[in-house]
């Protein structure tokens, strides 16, 4: 019922993703982590290190930046000043949307297979609802 009610919205998100993917193809590729959130940062004295490199890939820097700096603004200006890379707002939007669509896909896959009501499936259901509702901000 949740997805049926949000079908037009999800379809629109997929169309937006396709459009953005068509505009973000070119440019330099760098090694990206894929999930540079706090759970993948480890401290060693004064240093911080990214761990959990199972999602590593060659991509524009925005693949990681969307999660670190959010939308284009002060963070992207600081990044550009420090690196010489002008952050592409369309690429930030693409990777933010990709994350939401990947989550929707994973949660739907988990919930449409045979399952029992567990803490994991409860989490998947709530996360699916939040992701579908929150994806409108991508």
TIVEXVO-506834 format. One record per atom (N, C-alpha, C): residue number from 1; atom name; x, y, z. Coordinates in nm, 4 decimals, m for minus. Layout:
N
NUM, CA, X, Y, Z $
...
This chain:
138
1, N, 0.0808, m0.1182, 0.0000 $
1, CA, 0.0000, 0.0000, 0.0000 $
1, C, 0.0867, 0.1267, 0.0000 $
2, N, 0.1935, 0.1237, 0.0776 $
2, CA, 0.2829, 0.2399, 0.0850 $
2, C, 0.3381, 0.2753, m0.0527 $
3, N, 0.3910, 0.1769, m0.1237 $
3, CA, 0.4489, 0.2045, m0.2546 $
3, C, 0.3422, 0.2354, m0.3588 $
4, N, 0.2281, 0.1711, m0.3479 $
4, CA, 0.1197, 0.2008, m0.4423 $
4, C, 0.0792, 0.3477, m0.4293 $
5, N, 0.0704, 0.3952, m0.3071 $
5, CA, 0.0328, 0.5347, m0.2847 $
5, C, 0.1431, 0.6309, m0.3298 $
6, N, 0.2669, 0.5845, m0.3277 $
6, CA, 0.3808, 0.6701, m0.3641 $
6, C, 0.4329, 0.6399, m0.5040 $
7, N, 0.3594, 0.5620, m0.5831 $
7, CA, 0.4089, 0.5186, m0.7145 $
7, C, 0.4461, 0.6365, m0.8046 $
8, N, 0.3612, 0.7376, m0.8106 $
8, CA, 0.3933, 0.8536, m0.8952 $
8, C, 0.5190, 0.9240, m0.8458 $
9, N, 0.5323, 0.9338, m0.7153 $
9, CA, 0.6500, 0.9982, m0.6563 $
9, C, 0.7774, 0.9194, m0.6881 $
10, N, 0.7729, 0.7878, m0.6700 $
10, CA, 0.8902, 0.7039, m0.6972 $
10, C, 0.9242, 0.7090, m0.8460 $
11, N, 0.8241, 0.7051, m0.9304 $
11, CA, 0.8464, 0.7163, m1.0757 $
11, C, 0.9143, 0.8496, m1.1089 $
12, N, 0.8692, 0.9560, m1.0458 $
12, CA, 0.9288, 1.0881, m1.0664 $
12, C, 1.0740, 1.0904, m1.0188 $
13, N, 1.1020, 1.0252, m0.9066 $
13, CA, 1.2392, 1.0177, m0.8571 $
13, C, 1.3287, 0.9432, m0.9561 $
14, N, 1.2770, 0.8349, m1.0129 $
14, CA, 1.3550, 0.7599, m1.1122 $
14, C, 1.3802, 0.8434, m1.2373 $
15, N, 1.2805, 0.9187, m1.2803 $
15, CA, 1.2983, 1.0067, m1.3968 $
15, C, 1.4006, 1.1163, m1.3666 $
16, N, 1.3946, 1.1705, m1.2466 $
16, CA, 1.4925, 1.2723, m1.2067 $
16, C, 1.6321, 1.2123, m1.2033 $
17, N, 1.6438, 1.0916, m1.1497 $
17, CA, 1.7734, 1.0239, m1.1463 $
17, C, 1.8283, 1.0050, m1.2877 $
18, N, 1.7447, 0.9572, m1.3788 $
18, CA, 1.7890, 0.9381, m1.5183 $
18, C, 1.8353, 1.0695, m1.5803 $
19, N, 1.7607, 1.1753, m1.5567 $
19, CA, 1.7976, 1.3062, m1.6114 $
19, C, 1.9310, 1.3528, m1.5549 $
20, N, 1.9466, 1.3429, m1.4228 $
20, CA, 2.0717, 1.3843, m1.3597 $
20, C, 2.1892, 1.2987, m1.4069 $
21, N, 2.1666, 1.1684, m1.4193 $
21, CA, 2.2738, 1.0787, m1.4638 $
21, C, 2.3224, 1.1169, m1.6029 $
22, N, 2.2325, 1.1663, m1.6856 $
22, CA, 2.2704, 1.2093, m1.8193 $
22, C, 2.3532, 1.3361, m1.8200 $
23, N, 2.3434, 1.4164, m1.7154 $
23, CA, 2.4180, 1.5425, m1.7115 $
23, C, 2.5484, 1.5323, m1.6334 $
24, N, 2.5671, 1.4267, m1.5559 $
24, CA, 2.6822, 1.4169, m1.4666 $
24, C, 2.7848, 1.3157, m1.5168 $
25, N, 2.7778, 1.2762, m1.6394 $
25, CA, 2.8657, 1.1699, m1.6906 $
25, C, 3.0120, 1.2084, m1.7003 $
26, N, 3.0407, 1.3276, m1.7440 $
26, CA, 3.1791, 1.3655, m1.7698 $
26, C, 3.2536, 1.4020, m1.6435 $
27, N, 3.3749, 1.4451, m1.6636 $
27, CA, 3.4526, 1.4954, m1.5519 $
27, C, 3.5512, 1.3958, m1.4960 $
28, N, 3.6305, 1.4478, m1.4069 $
28, CA, 3.7367, 1.3701, m1.3439 $
28, C, 3.6783, 1.2660, m1.2483 $
29, N, 3.7448, 1.1520, m1.2417 $
29, CA, 3.7072, 1.0461, m1.1481 $
29, C, 3.8187, 1.0337, m1.0448 $
30, N, 3.7784, 1.0144, m0.9213 $
30, CA, 3.8728, 0.9959, m0.8116 $
30, C, 3.8301, 0.8725, m0.7325 $
31, N, 3.9162, 0.8273, m0.6448 $
31, CA, 3.8788, 0.7157, m0.5573 $
31, C, 3.7816, 0.7704, m0.4530 $
32, N, 3.6643, 0.7101, m0.4468 $
32, CA, 3.5637, 0.7511, m0.3487 $
32, C, 3.5343, 0.6362, m0.2542 $
33, N, 3.4960, 0.6702, m0.1345 $
33, CA, 3.4667, 0.5708, m0.0304 $
33, C, 3.3302, 0.5068, m0.0529 $
34, N, 3.2297, 0.5879, m0.0780 $
34, CA, 3.0949, 0.5376, m0.1005 $
34, C, 3.0019, 0.5557, 0.0175 $
35, N, 3.0552, 0.5550, 0.1395 $
35, CA, 2.9738, 0.5716, 0.2602 $
35, C, 3.0539, 0.6442, 0.3684 $
36, N, 3.0917, 0.7694, 0.3447 $
36, CA, 3.1774, 0.8376, 0.4416 $
36, C, 3.1004, 0.8964, 0.5601 $
37, N, 3.0123, 0.8154, 0.6209 $
37, CA, 2.9373, 0.8635, 0.7366 $
37, C, 3.0148, 0.8345, 0.8652 $
38, N, 2.9672, 0.8876, 0.9745 $
38, CA, 3.0386, 0.8792, 1.1023 $
38, C, 3.0683, 0.7352, 1.1446 $
39, N, 2.9823, 0.6407, 1.1075 $
39, CA, 3.0058, 0.5007, 1.1429 $
39, C, 3.1266, 0.4405, 1.0730 $
40, N, 3.1759, 0.5069, 0.9695 $
40, CA, 3.2940, 0.4594, 0.8975 $
40, C, 3.4161, 0.5472, 0.9224 $
41, N, 3.4120, 0.6260, 1.0280 $
41, CA, 3.5260, 0.7090, 1.0652 $
41, C, 3.5802, 0.6590, 1.1988 $
42, N, 3.7104, 0.6385, 1.2008 $
42, CA, 3.7761, 0.5888, 1.3210 $
42, C, 3.8836, 0.6887, 1.3627 $
43, N, 3.8954, 0.7117, 1.4911 $
43, CA, 3.9982, 0.8020, 1.5419 $
43, C, 4.1197, 0.7226, 1.5869 $
44, N, 4.2340, 0.7774, 1.5553 $
44, CA, 4.3606, 0.7236, 1.6032 $
44, C, 4.4414, 0.8438, 1.6490 $
45, N, 4.4349, 0.8724, 1.7780 $
45, CA, 4.4960, 0.9941, 1.8286 $
45, C, 4.4251, 1.1136, 1.7682 $
46, N, 4.5006, 1.2089, 1.7141 $
46, CA, 4.4372, 1.3270, 1.6548 $
46, C, 4.3878, 1.3030, 1.5125 $
47, N, 4.4228, 1.1887, 1.4546 $
47, CA, 4.3846, 1.1604, 1.3162 $
47, C, 4.2506, 1.0902, 1.3078 $
48, N, 4.1835, 1.1144, 1.1958 $
48, CA, 4.0607, 1.0422, 1.1645 $
48, C, 4.0848, 0.9631, 1.0367 $
49, N, 4.0369, 0.8407, 1.0341 $
49, CA, 4.0568, 0.7546, 0.9176 $
49, C, 3.9227, 0.6973, 0.8732 $
50, N, 3.9044, 0.6908, 0.7418 $
50, CA, 3.7864, 0.6245, 0.6869 $
50, C, 3.8133, 0.4749, 0.6834 $
51, N, 3.7205, 0.3959, 0.7367 $
51, CA, 3.7314, 0.2498, 0.7341 $
51, C, 3.6118, 0.1941, 0.6580 $
52, N, 3.6108, 0.0656, 0.6316 $
52, CA, 3.4984, 0.0020, 0.5632 $
52, C, 3.4939, 0.0360, 0.4166 $
53, N, 3.5991, 0.0035, 0.3444 $
53, CA, 3.6121, 0.0427, 0.2046 $
53, C, 3.5471, m0.0573, 0.1084 $
54, N, 3.4458, m0.1311, 0.1516 $
54, CA, 3.3813, m0.2297, 0.0641 $
54, C, 3.2981, m0.1649, m0.0461 $
55, N, 3.2717, m0.0367, m0.0362 $
55, CA, 3.1929, 0.0326, m0.1395 $
55, C, 3.2788, 0.1286, m0.2208 $
56, N, 3.4102, 0.1096, m0.2187 $
56, CA, 3.5018, 0.1973, m0.2909 $
56, C, 3.4691, 0.1973, m0.4402 $
57, N, 3.4921, 0.3106, m0.5051 $
57, CA, 3.4699, 0.3178, m0.6492 $
57, C, 3.5335, 0.4426, m0.7082 $
58, N, 3.5570, 0.4377, m0.8383 $
58, CA, 3.6022, 0.5562, m0.9108 $
58, C, 3.4785, 0.6344, m0.9523 $
59, N, 3.4734, 0.7593, m0.9124 $
59, CA, 3.3556, 0.8425, m0.9390 $
59, C, 3.3937, 0.9884, m0.9178 $
60, N, 3.3054, 1.0784, m0.9572 $
60, CA, 3.3286, 1.2185, m0.9230 $
60, C, 3.3318, 1.2330, m0.7703 $
61, N, 3.4048, 1.3315, m0.7183 $
61, CA, 3.4115, 1.3508, m0.5730 $
61, C, 3.2741, 1.3666, m0.5072 $
62, N, 3.1769, 1.4140, m0.5823 $
62, CA, 3.0428, 1.4359, m0.5261 $
62, C, 2.9788, 1.3073, m0.4754 $
63, N, 3.0293, 1.1920, m0.5209 $
63, CA, 2.9765, 1.0635, m0.4708 $
63, C, 2.9892, 1.0568, m0.3188 $
64, N, 3.0971, 1.1111, m0.2653 $
64, CA, 3.1146, 1.1172, m0.1201 $
64, C, 3.0728, 1.2521, m0.0623 $
65, N, 3.0936, 1.3570, m0.1383 $
65, CA, 3.0704, 1.4915, m0.0850 $
65, C, 2.9262, 1.5158, m0.0441 $
66, N, 2.8282, 1.4578, m0.1163 $
66, CA, 2.6878, 1.4849, m0.0827 $
66, C, 2.6602, 1.4483, 0.0623 $
67, N, 2.7270, 1.3427, 0.1122 $
67, CA, 2.7020, 1.2974, 0.2483 $
67, C, 2.7812, 1.3810, 0.3493 $
68, N, 2.8926, 1.4353, 0.3064 $
68, CA, 2.9809, 1.5082, 0.3961 $
68, C, 2.9439, 1.6562, 0.4051 $
69, N, 2.9187, 1.7189, 0.2903 $
69, CA, 2.8903, 1.8631, 0.2918 $
69, C, 2.7434, 1.8949, 0.2699 $
70, N, 2.6650, 1.7939, 0.2323 $
70, CA, 2.5235, 1.8185, 0.2067 $
70, C, 2.5028, 1.8884, 0.0740 $
71, N, 2.4204, 1.9894, 0.0734 $
71, CA, 2.3902, 2.0635, m0.0494 $
71, C, 2.5016, 2.1631, m0.0802 $
72, N, 2.4980, 2.2141, m0.2023 $
72, CA, 2.5947, 2.3173, m0.2401 $
72, C, 2.5768, 2.4365, m0.1474 $
73, N, 2.6865, 2.4932, m0.1054 $
73, CA, 2.6821, 2.6060, m0.0130 $
73, C, 2.8193, 2.6268, 0.0461 $
74, N, 2.8248, 2.6652, 0.1736 $
74, CA, 2.9548, 2.6941, 0.2355 $
74, C, 3.0520, 2.5767, 0.2283 $
75, N, 3.0033, 2.4552, 0.2510 $
75, CA, 3.0907, 2.3382, 0.2457 $
75, C, 3.1501, 2.3163, 0.1081 $
76, N, 3.0704, 2.3363, 0.0049 $
76, CA, 3.1214, 2.3168, m0.1308 $
76, C, 3.2188, 2.4281, m0.1686 $
77, N, 3.1947, 2.5487, m0.1213 $
77, CA, 3.2895, 2.6583, m0.1482 $
77, C, 3.4227, 2.6325, m0.0780 $
78, N, 3.4168, 2.5841, 0.0446 $
78, CA, 3.5405, 2.5517, 0.1179 $
78, C, 3.6144, 2.4383, 0.0480 $
79, N, 3.5425, 2.3354, 0.0066 $
79, CA, 3.6047, 2.2240, m0.0645 $
79, C, 3.6717, 2.2737, m0.1922 $
80, N, 3.6045, 2.3585, m0.2666 $
80, CA, 3.6606, 2.4128, m0.3908 $
80, C, 3.7858, 2.4950, m0.3627 $
81, N, 3.7812, 2.5733, m0.2571 $
81, CA, 3.8974, 2.6553, m0.2225 $
81, C, 4.0170, 2.5677, m0.1854 $
82, N, 3.9938, 2.4588, m0.1123 $
82, CA, 4.1027, 2.3728, m0.0657 $
82, C, 4.1545, 2.2770, m0.1721 $
83, N, 4.0694, 2.2391, m0.2675 $
83, CA, 4.1091, 2.1355, m0.3642 $
83, C, 4.1191, 2.1840, m0.5077 $
84, N, 4.0556, 2.2963, m0.5368 $
84, CA, 4.0508, 2.3428, m0.6748 $
84, C, 3.9404, 2.2762, m0.7554 $
85, N, 3.8582, 2.1928, m0.6930 $
85, CA, 3.7485, 2.1226, m0.7598 $
85, C, 3.6188, 2.1989, m0.7360 $
86, N, 3.5572, 2.2480, m0.8424 $
86, CA, 3.4280, 2.3159, m0.8304 $
86, C, 3.3194, 2.2102, m0.8161 $
87, N, 3.2553, 2.2085, m0.7025 $
87, CA, 3.1523, 2.1086, m0.6737 $
87, C, 3.0319, 2.1320, m0.7644 $
88, N, 2.9840, 2.0243, m0.8247 $
88, CA, 2.8694, 2.0296, m0.9156 $
88, C, 2.7411, 2.0004, m0.8373 $
89, N, 2.6532, 2.0995, m0.8210 $
89, CA, 2.5283, 2.0767, m0.7472 $
89, C, 2.4437, 1.9646, m0.8068 $
90, N, 2.4459, 1.9479, m0.9396 $
90, CA, 2.3693, 1.8386, m1.0020 $
90, C, 2.4255, 1.7034, m0.9609 $
91, N, 2.5578, 1.6934, m0.9495 $
91, CA, 2.6193, 1.5674, m0.9068 $
91, C, 2.5871, 1.5383, m0.7602 $
92, N, 2.5865, 1.6421, m0.6763 $
92, CA, 2.5455, 1.6224, m0.5369 $
92, C, 2.4031, 1.5673, m0.5320 $
93, N, 2.3141, 1.6264, m0.6097 $
93, CA, 2.1742, 1.5816, m0.6131 $
93, C, 2.1640, 1.4383, m0.6649 $
94, N, 2.2424, 1.4062, m0.7684 $
94, CA, 2.2400, 1.2708, m0.8249 $
94, C, 2.2768, 1.1677, m0.7199 $
95, N, 2.3867, 1.1885, m0.6494 $
95, CA, 2.4323, 1.0879, m0.5526 $
95, C, 2.3445, 1.0841, m0.4288 $
96, N, 2.2864, 1.1969, m0.3886 $
96, CA, 2.1898, 1.1968, m0.2782 $
96, C, 2.0674, 1.1137, m0.3163 $
97, N, 2.0184, 1.1351, m0.4387 $
97, CA, 1.9020, 1.0611, m0.4868 $
97, C, 1.9344, 0.9134, m0.5050 $
98, N, 2.0538, 0.8843, m0.5548 $
98, CA, 2.0943, 0.7441, m0.5723 $
98, C, 2.0903, 0.6710, m0.4387 $
99, N, 2.1372, 0.7351, m0.3331 $
99, CA, 2.1362, 0.6734, m0.2005 $
99, C, 1.9929, 0.6406, m0.1593 $
100, N, 1.9035, 0.7351, m0.1769 $
100, CA, 1.7631, 0.7125, m0.1390 $
100, C, 1.7018, 0.6002, m0.2220 $
101, N, 1.7266, 0.5982, m0.3528 $
101, CA, 1.6710, 0.4926, m0.4382 $
101, C, 1.7303, 0.3568, m0.4043 $
102, N, 1.8598, 0.3523, m0.3733 $
102, CA, 1.9219, 0.2260, m0.3310 $
102, C, 1.8565, 0.1751, m0.2029 $
103, N, 1.8321, 0.2663, m0.1074 $
103, CA, 1.7669, 0.2258, 0.0171 $
103, C, 1.6262, 0.1734, m0.0085 $
104, N, 1.5503, 0.2443, m0.0901 $
104, CA, 1.4146, 0.1987, m0.1224 $
104, C, 1.4199, 0.0590, m0.1814 $
105, N, 1.5098, 0.0374, m0.2749 $
105, CA, 1.5236, m0.0939, m0.3385 $
105, C, 1.5589, m0.2020, m0.2367 $
106, N, 1.6537, m0.1746, m0.1495 $
106, CA, 1.6959, m0.2748, m0.0504 $
106, C, 1.5827, m0.3074, 0.0472 $
107, N, 1.5116, m0.2053, 0.0938 $
107, CA, 1.4034, m0.2295, 0.1893 $
107, C, 1.2879, m0.3045, 0.1240 $
108, N, 1.2534, m0.2678, 0.0016 $
108, CA, 1.1462, m0.3380, m0.0696 $
108, C, 1.1858, m0.4837, m0.0916 $
109, N, 1.3088, m0.5068, m0.1325 $
109, CA, 1.3557, m0.6432, m0.1541 $
109, C, 1.3442, m0.7259, m0.0261 $
110, N, 1.3838, m0.6679, 0.0848 $
110, CA, 1.3755, m0.7390, 0.2122 $
110, C, 1.2317, m0.7692, 0.2511 $
111, N, 1.1421, m0.6731, 0.2294 $
111, CA, 1.0044, m0.6877, 0.2765 $
111, C, 0.9157, m0.7683, 0.1826 $
112, N, 0.9538, m0.7808, 0.0559 $
112, CA, 0.8668, m0.8551, m0.0351 $
112, C, 0.8994, m1.0041, m0.0373 $
113, N, 1.0098, m1.0441, 0.0236 $
113, CA, 1.0392, m1.1864, 0.0359 $
113, C, 0.9670, m1.2388, 0.1600 $
114, N, 0.9575, m1.3674, 0.1701 $
114, CA, 0.8935, m1.4262, 0.2881 $
114, C, 0.9722, m1.3856, 0.4122 $
115, N, 0.8991, m1.3348, 0.5110 $
115, CA, 0.9657, m1.2911, 0.6325 $
115, C, 0.8679, m1.2925, 0.7489 $
116, N, 0.9241, m1.2882, 0.8686 $
116, CA, 0.8451, m1.2761, 0.9905 $
116, C, 0.8611, m1.1343, 1.0429 $
117, N, 0.7736, m1.0974, 1.1302 $
117, CA, 0.7832, m0.9654, 1.1933 $
117, C, 0.8923, m0.9718, 1.3003 $
118, N, 1.0015, m0.9034, 1.2723 $
118, CA, 1.1153, m0.8992, 1.3636 $
118, C, 1.1603, m0.7540, 1.3783 $
119, N, 1.2573, m0.7340, 1.4633 $
119, CA, 1.3126, m0.5991, 1.4779 $
119, C, 1.3713, m0.5519, 1.3446 $
120, N, 1.4334, m0.6417, 1.2688 $
120, CA, 1.4906, m0.6047, 1.1388 $
120, C, 1.3829, m0.5650, 1.0382 $
121, N, 1.2746, m0.6411, 1.0321 $
121, CA, 1.1702, m0.6062, 0.9362 $
121, C, 1.0945, m0.4808, 0.9800 $
122, N, 1.0793, m0.4614, 1.1101 $
122, CA, 1.0186, m0.3374, 1.1603 $
122, C, 1.1049, m0.2177, 1.1204 $
123, N, 1.2354, m0.2326, 1.1363 $
123, CA, 1.3274, m0.1263, 1.0969 $
123, C, 1.3166, m0.1001, 0.9468 $
124, N, 1.3142, m0.2070, 0.8675 $
124, CA, 1.3057, m0.1915, 0.7216 $
124, C, 1.1773, m0.1188, 0.6829 $
125, N, 1.0654, m0.1534, 0.7459 $
125, CA, 0.9372, m0.0893, 0.7146 $
125, C, 0.9405, 0.0599, 0.7490 $
126, N, 0.9868, 0.0913, 0.8702 $
126, CA, 0.9926, 0.2318, 0.9106 $
126, C, 1.0912, 0.3099, 0.8237 $
127, N, 1.2055, 0.2497, 0.7937 $
127, CA, 1.3051, 0.3166, 0.7097 $
127, C, 1.2523, 0.3363, 0.5677 $
128, N, 1.1775, 0.2394, 0.5161 $
128, CA, 1.1176, 0.2532, 0.3835 $
128, C, 1.0207, 0.3706, 0.3824 $
129, N, 0.9335, 0.3776, 0.4828 $
129, CA, 0.8400, 0.4893, 0.4906 $
129, C, 0.9124, 0.6225, 0.4976 $
130, N, 1.0129, 0.6322, 0.5827 $
130, CA, 1.0872, 0.7573, 0.5979 $
130, C, 1.1617, 0.7938, 0.4711 $
131, N, 1.2179, 0.6937, 0.4038 $
131, CA, 1.2949, 0.7204, 0.2836 $
131, C, 1.2035, 0.7677, 0.1698 $
132, N, 1.0889, 0.7020, 0.1539 $
132, CA, 0.9949, 0.7435, 0.0489 $
132, C, 0.9456, 0.8851, 0.0766 $
133, N, 0.9134, 0.9132, 0.2015 $
133, CA, 0.8658, 1.0471, 0.2369 $
133, C, 0.9774, 1.1510, 0.2241 $
134, N, 1.0980, 1.1168, 0.2673 $
134, CA, 1.2093, 1.2103, 0.2662 $
134, C, 1.2722, 1.2289, 0.1295 $
135, N, 1.2496, 1.1346, 0.0390 $
135, CA, 1.3124, 1.1427, m0.0938 $
135, C, 1.2628, 1.2630, m0.1726 $
136, N, 1.1518, 1.3197, m0.1326 $
136, CA, 1.1032, 1.4369, m0.2052 $
136, C, 1.1988, 1.5545, m0.1885 $
137, N, 1.2866, 1.5462, m0.0885 $
137, CA, 1.3835, 1.6525, m0.0658 $
137, C, 1.5153, 1.6281, m0.1381 $
138, N, 1.5237, 1.5236, m0.2176 $
138, CA, 1.6477, 1.4927, m0.2887 $
138, C, 1.6656, 1.5843, m0.4075 $
